[in-house]
Amino acid sequence: MAAVGGLPAAPSAGSPLNDAPETPFQNSLRIAKAAGSAASSWHEAAAQVVSLIENYDREMTAISNRTGDEAAELVRIQALKAPAQTQVTNAEALRDAVGVQVKTLATRCNAWTVWANQRQRNTGTTAQQDGTKRLQTVNGFVKSLDLETGSAPQARKDLIRVAPSLEKIGYTGPPTETVTVGGTDVVIDMTHITDRHVRGTYMFQGESSPTVAEHDIGILTAGKVVGLSGSDKSTGEVTLAEQGGRNKANSFFPTSVDAAKAKDLAAQAMLAVNTMKNPKPLVEHLKTLIVPAPPGPPPLRPPWEKVWVQEAVTVSLPPDLSVTIGIALTSDPAVSPPPAHAKARMFYPNNGDKLSTPDVLVLSRALGM
């Protein structure tokens, strides 16, 4: 696939203004989208063949008194599995190759959109300003393709397997819980954890995912406003761009984990991190990570809000479960009351079922949300 062969190099400060900056990226977008669709279709078809072979193998192997013809047919079908699996591997390799090309396309297109937004969006000729608007649109679609390619949706059979466990019964407990870890109070963000990672209380919007419309329009908006200062973007554009950027995978705890169990596991994870950071209590360790703001205008986010500790640890369900926990401060330690605490803001299992944003939006549409 030669989607990026004719792309211009990244722009420099002296690059000439352009009436049609979108043209090379528009052509590459068409090629990359077609190649990505072909790779995804090939992969799904190949995976379906492997699944059918495995199902046949399992059902026939369970029959103890097979006839001679059935035994011969089973051997024949089993022999097809290796070449079918090779097709899956080849399709995955093509999908990965397309992903690399799309990433290059996205990087170049974004750089040129930043350049055009900063140099000819309002000050160029009418033709140059029109060209910039077209490039903004193309960049939005390129961003969308990049996110699609980099976050491959689950196979249909996995969606069907995972979806019934997502009960969509919202968590109704307190938004945060305070527990004692290592002799010190810590806070657990229950709303975030239960909305995104507990199957029984998973929500398709709120913490877990934007709405379909917000996400789709948000990606296009993010492509439009790259490189613009805050004063050049409306509040609506900023909000939509943020929604379009919410593309984290939702990782689900086993079905046995409800909200109460998630709180217990988070407390275990906090204790594990607290032990790693000894001799200081966890909140004291976080305080040492605060970097004072440099002289000048106040930053958009105060220094204490930028403190973040993320660790992979093991908790006991049982069995043992590998998890990742992200910890922040609840408030400014320099201002009291209230006293600052360590807060489990992010907490999810490292293995098991995951749904990307494309998966979630497919299910949202299926549920009429």
C-alpha positions as CSV (number, residue, x, y, z in Angstrom):
1,M,0.0,0.0,0.0
2,A,1.5,3.3,-1.1
3,A,-0.8,5.6,0.9
4,V,2.1,7.9,2.1
5,G,4.4,7.7,-0.9
6,G,3.4,11.1,-2.3
7,L,3.0,13.0,1.0
8,P,4.9,16.3,1.5
9,A,7.5,16.4,4.2
10,A,6.7,18.1,7.4
11,P,6.4,21.9,6.9
12,S,8.9,24.4,8.0
13,A,8.5,28.1,9.0
14,G,9.4,29.1,5.4
15,S,7.0,26.7,3.6
16,P,5.0,28.6,1.0
17,L,1.3,29.3,1.4
18,N,-0.9,26.9,-0.5
19,D,-4.3,27.1,-2.2
20,A,-4.9,23.4,-1.9
21,P,-3.0,21.9,1.0
22,E,-5.5,19.1,1.4
23,T,-5.0,17.4,-1.9
24,P,-2.1,14.9,-1.2
25,F,-3.7,14.0,2.2
26,Q,-7.1,13.5,0.7
27,N,-5.8,11.1,-1.9
28,S,-3.8,9.2,0.7
29,L,-6.8,9.0,3.0
30,R,-8.9,7.3,0.3
31,I,-6.1,4.7,-0.3
32,A,-5.5,4.1,3.4
33,K,-9.2,3.7,4.2
34,A,-9.7,1.2,1.4
35,A,-6.7,-0.8,2.5
36,G,-7.8,-0.7,6.1
37,S,-11.3,-1.9,5.3
38,A,-9.8,-4.7,3.1
39,A,-7.4,-5.9,5.9
40,S,-10.2,-5.8,8.5
41,S,-12.6,-7.8,6.3
42,W,-9.9,-10.3,5.5
43,H,-9.1,-10.7,9.2
44,E,-12.7,-11.1,10.2
45,A,-13.4,-13.7,7.5
46,A,-10.2,-15.6,8.3
47,A,-10.9,-15.6,12.0
48,Q,-14.4,-16.9,11.3
49,V,-13.0,-19.8,9.3
50,V,-10.7,-20.7,12.2
51,S,-13.6,-20.5,14.6
52,L,-15.8,-22.8,12.5
53,I,-12.9,-25.4,12.2
54,E,-12.5,-25.3,16.0
55,N,-16.2,-25.7,16.6
56,Y,-16.4,-28.7,14.2
57,D,-13.2,-30.2,15.8
58,R,-14.7,-29.9,19.3
59,E,-18.1,-31.3,18.4
60,M,-16.8,-34.3,16.4
61,T,-14.0,-35.1,18.9
62,A,-16.7,-35.4,21.6
63,I,-18.3,-38.2,19.7
64,S,-16.8,-41.4,20.9
65,N,-18.2,-43.8,18.3
66,R,-17.4,-42.0,15.1
67,T,-17.9,-43.8,11.8
68,G,-14.9,-44.3,9.5
69,D,-16.2,-41.5,7.2
70,E,-16.6,-39.2,10.2
71,A,-13.1,-40.0,11.5
72,A,-11.6,-39.3,8.0
73,E,-13.6,-36.0,7.7
74,L,-12.4,-34.9,11.2
75,V,-8.7,-35.5,10.1
76,R,-9.3,-33.5,6.9
77,I,-10.9,-30.6,8.8
78,Q,-8.2,-30.6,11.4
79,A,-5.6,-30.4,8.7
80,L,-7.2,-27.1,7.5
81,K,-6.7,-25.3,10.8
82,A,-3.0,-24.5,10.3
83,P,-3.4,-22.9,6.9
84,A,-6.5,-21.0,8.1
85,Q,-4.5,-19.7,11.1
86,T,-1.8,-18.6,8.6
87,Q,-4.4,-16.5,6.8
88,V,-5.3,-14.8,10.2
89,T,-1.7,-14.1,10.8
90,N,-1.2,-12.6,7.3
91,A,-4.3,-10.5,7.7
92,E,-3.0,-9.2,11.0
93,A,0.3,-8.4,9.4
94,L,-1.4,-6.4,6.7
95,R,-3.6,-4.6,9.2
96,D,-0.4,-3.7,11.2
97,A,1.3,-2.4,8.0
98,V,-1.7,-0.3,7.2
99,G,-1.6,1.1,10.7
100,V,2.0,2.2,10.3
101,Q,1.1,4.0,7.1
102,V,-1.9,5.6,8.6
103,K,0.2,6.8,11.6
104,T,2.6,8.5,9.1
105,L,-0.3,10.0,7.3
106,A,-1.9,11.3,10.5
107,T,1.4,12.8,11.7
108,R,2.1,14.6,8.4
109,C,-1.5,15.8,7.9
110,N,-1.7,17.1,11.5
111,A,1.6,19.0,11.1
112,W,0.4,20.7,7.9
113,T,-3.0,21.5,9.5
114,V,-1.2,23.2,12.4
115,W,0.9,25.1,10.0
116,A,-2.1,26.2,7.9
117,N,-4.1,27.2,10.9
118,Q,-1.3,29.4,12.2
119,R,-0.3,31.0,8.9
120,Q,-3.1,31.2,6.5
121,R,-6.4,30.5,8.2
122,N,-7.3,34.2,8.5
123,T,-4.5,36.0,6.8
124,G,-4.0,34.2,3.5
125,T,-5.8,34.9,0.3
126,T,-9.4,33.7,0.0
127,A,-8.2,30.6,-1.9
128,Q,-5.7,29.8,0.8
129,Q,-8.3,30.3,3.6
130,D,-10.7,28.0,1.7
131,G,-7.9,25.4,1.3
132,T,-7.2,25.6,5.0
133,K,-10.9,24.8,5.8
134,R,-10.7,21.8,3.5
135,L,-7.5,20.6,5.1
136,Q,-9.1,20.9,8.5
137,T,-11.9,18.6,7.4
138,V,-9.5,16.1,5.9
139,N,-7.4,16.1,9.1
140,G,-10.5,15.2,11.1
141,F,-11.2,12.2,9.0
142,V,-7.5,11.2,9.1
143,K,-7.6,11.4,12.9
144,S,-10.7,9.2,12.9
145,L,-9.0,6.6,10.7
146,D,-5.9,6.7,12.8
147,L,-8.0,6.0,16.0
148,E,-9.9,3.2,14.2
149,T,-6.7,1.6,13.0
150,G,-4.8,1.9,16.2
151,S,-7.7,0.6,18.3
152,A,-8.9,-2.5,16.4
153,P,-12.4,-3.5,17.4
154,Q,-13.1,-6.9,18.9
155,A,-14.2,-9.7,16.7
156,R,-17.9,-10.1,16.4
157,K,-17.9,-13.3,18.5
158,D,-16.1,-11.5,21.3
159,L,-18.6,-8.6,21.3
160,I,-21.4,-11.2,21.5
161,R,-19.6,-12.9,24.4
162,V,-18.8,-9.8,26.4
163,A,-21.9,-7.7,25.8
164,P,-24.4,-9.7,28.0
165,S,-22.2,-9.2,31.1
166,L,-22.6,-5.4,30.8
167,E,-25.8,-4.9,32.8
168,K,-26.0,-1.2,32.4
169,I,-27.3,-0.8,36.0
170,G,-25.7,2.4,37.2
171,Y,-23.7,2.6,40.4
172,T,-25.7,4.3,43.1
173,G,-23.2,4.4,46.0
174,P,-21.1,7.3,47.1
175,P,-18.9,8.8,44.4
176,T,-15.8,8.3,46.5
177,E,-15.0,6.0,49.4
178,T,-12.4,6.6,52.1
179,V,-10.5,3.6,53.5
180,T,-7.5,3.2,55.7
181,V,-4.3,1.9,54.0
182,G,-1.1,1.6,55.9
183,G,-2.5,3.6,58.8
184,T,-3.5,6.6,56.6
185,D,-6.8,7.4,55.0
186,V,-6.9,7.2,51.2
187,V,-9.8,7.9,48.8
188,I,-11.1,5.7,46.0
189,D,-12.9,7.1,43.0
190,M,-15.9,4.7,42.9
191,T,-17.8,6.5,40.1
192,H,-14.9,6.2,37.6
193,I,-14.0,2.6,38.5
194,T,-17.6,1.3,38.5
195,D,-18.7,3.2,35.3
196,R,-15.7,2.0,33.3
197,H,-14.5,-1.4,34.7
198,V,-17.2,-3.2,36.7
199,R,-19.5,-5.2,34.4
200,G,-22.6,-5.0,36.6
201,T,-22.5,-1.2,36.8
202,Y,-20.9,-0.4,33.4
203,M,-22.3,2.7,31.8
204,F,-22.2,3.4,28.1
205,Q,-21.9,7.2,28.7
206,G,-20.6,9.2,31.6
207,E,-17.2,8.1,32.7
208,S,-17.0,5.2,30.3
209,S,-17.6,6.7,26.8
210,P,-18.9,9.7,25.0
211,T,-22.1,9.5,23.0
212,V,-21.9,8.3,19.4
213,A,-22.6,11.8,18.0
214,E,-20.2,13.6,20.4
215,H,-17.4,11.1,19.6
216,D,-17.7,11.3,15.9
217,I,-18.1,15.1,15.7
218,G,-15.5,15.5,18.4
219,I,-12.8,13.7,16.3
220,L,-13.6,16.0,13.3
221,T,-13.5,19.0,15.5
222,A,-10.1,18.0,17.0
223,G,-8.7,17.8,13.5
224,K,-10.1,21.2,12.7
225,V,-8.7,23.2,15.7
226,V,-5.1,21.7,16.0
227,G,-2.5,24.4,16.6
228,L,-5.0,27.1,17.5
229,S,-4.7,29.1,20.7
230,G,-7.4,28.9,23.3
231,S,-8.8,32.3,22.3
232,D,-9.3,31.0,18.7
233,K,-11.4,28.1,19.8
234,S,-15.0,28.3,21.0
235,T,-16.1,26.6,24.2
236,G,-18.1,24.2,22.1
237,E,-15.1,23.3,20.0
238,V,-13.0,22.6,23.1
239,T,-15.6,20.4,24.6
240,L,-16.3,18.4,21.4
241,A,-12.5,17.9,20.8
242,E,-12.2,16.5,24.3
243,Q,-15.0,14.1,23.7
244,G,-13.5,12.9,20.4
245,G,-10.2,12.2,22.3
246,R,-11.8,9.8,24.7
247,N,-10.6,6.5,23.2
248,K,-9.2,4.5,26.1
249,A,-10.0,0.8,26.1
250,N,-12.5,-0.2,28.8
251,S,-11.0,-3.2,30.7
252,F,-13.4,-5.3,32.7
253,F,-12.9,-7.1,35.9
254,P,-14.2,-10.7,36.1
255,T,-17.9,-11.0,36.5
256,S,-17.5,-11.9,40.2
257,V,-16.3,-8.3,40.9
258,D,-19.1,-6.0,42.0
259,A,-18.7,-2.4,43.2
260,A,-17.9,-3.5,46.8
261,K,-15.3,-6.0,45.7
262,A,-13.8,-3.4,43.4
263,K,-13.4,-1.1,46.4
264,D,-11.6,-3.9,48.3
265,L,-9.3,-4.6,45.4
266,A,-8.5,-1.0,45.0
267,A,-7.6,-0.8,48.7
268,Q,-5.3,-3.8,48.2
269,A,-3.6,-2.1,45.2
270,M,-3.2,1.2,47.2
271,L,-1.6,-0.8,50.0
272,A,0.8,-2.5,47.5
273,V,1.9,0.9,46.1
274,N,2.1,2.4,49.7
275,T,4.5,-0.5,50.5
276,M,6.6,0.3,47.4
277,K,6.9,4.0,48.4
278,N,7.8,3.4,52.1
279,P,9.0,4.8,54.4
280,K,6.7,7.7,53.6
281,P,2.9,7.3,53.7
282,L,1.6,7.4,50.1
283,V,0.2,11.0,50.4
284,E,3.6,12.2,51.7
285,H,5.3,10.6,48.7
286,L,2.8,12.3,46.3
287,K,3.6,15.7,48.0
288,T,7.3,15.2,47.1
289,L,6.4,15.0,43.4
290,I,4.8,18.5,43.2
291,V,6.9,20.7,40.9
292,P,6.4,24.4,41.7
293,A,5.0,26.5,38.8
294,P,7.6,28.7,37.1
295,P,7.4,32.5,37.4
296,G,4.8,34.2,35.2
297,P,1.1,33.7,34.6
298,P,-0.6,31.0,36.6
299,P,-0.7,27.6,34.8
300,L,-4.0,26.2,33.6
301,R,-3.6,23.4,36.1
302,P,-2.1,24.0,39.6
303,P,1.1,22.0,40.2
304,W,-0.6,19.6,42.7
305,E,-3.1,18.5,40.1
306,K,-0.3,17.3,37.8
307,V,1.0,14.8,40.4
308,W,0.4,11.2,39.2
309,V,1.7,7.8,40.2
310,Q,0.9,4.8,38.1
311,E,1.9,1.2,39.0
312,A,1.1,-2.3,38.0
313,V,0.6,-4.5,41.1
314,T,-1.0,-7.9,42.0
315,V,-4.1,-8.2,44.1
316,S,-5.9,-11.3,45.4
317,L,-9.4,-11.9,44.1
318,P,-8.7,-14.9,44.5
319,P,-7.0,-15.9,42.2
320,D,-4.3,-13.3,41.9
321,L,-5.1,-10.5,39.5
322,S,-2.7,-8.2,37.7
323,V,-4.0,-4.6,37.9
324,T,-2.9,-1.1,37.1
325,I,-3.7,1.7,39.5
326,G,-3.3,5.5,39.0
327,I,-3.1,7.7,42.1
328,A,-3.4,11.4,42.4
329,L,-4.0,14.0,45.2
330,T,-7.5,15.0,46.3
331,S,-6.6,18.6,47.0
332,D,-3.8,21.2,47.4
333,P,-1.6,20.0,50.3
334,A,-0.7,23.6,51.0
335,V,-4.3,24.5,51.8
336,S,-6.0,22.9,54.8
337,P,-8.7,22.1,55.6
338,P,-9.5,19.8,54.0
339,P,-6.4,17.7,54.3
340,A,-5.0,16.2,51.1
341,H,-5.3,12.5,50.6
342,A,-4.0,10.0,48.0
343,K,-6.8,9.1,45.6
344,A,-7.2,6.0,43.4
345,R,-8.4,7.8,40.3
346,M,-7.8,5.0,37.8
347,F,-8.0,1.2,38.5
348,Y,-8.4,-1.6,36.0
349,P,-7.3,-5.2,35.3
350,N,-4.4,-5.7,32.9
351,N,-5.7,-9.0,31.4
352,G,-9.1,-10.2,30.4
353,D,-11.9,-8.7,28.3
354,K,-11.5,-5.2,26.9
355,L,-13.7,-3.1,24.6
356,S,-12.2,-0.2,22.6
357,T,-14.3,3.0,22.0
358,P,-15.3,1.6,18.5
359,D,-16.6,-1.5,20.3
360,V,-18.5,0.6,22.8
361,L,-20.1,2.7,20.2
362,V,-21.2,-0.4,18.2
363,L,-23.0,-1.7,21.3
364,S,-24.4,1.8,22.0
365,R,-26.0,1.9,18.5
366,A,-27.3,-1.7,19.0
367,L,-29.0,-0.6,22.3
368,G,-30.4,2.5,20.6
369,M,-28.4,4.9,22.8
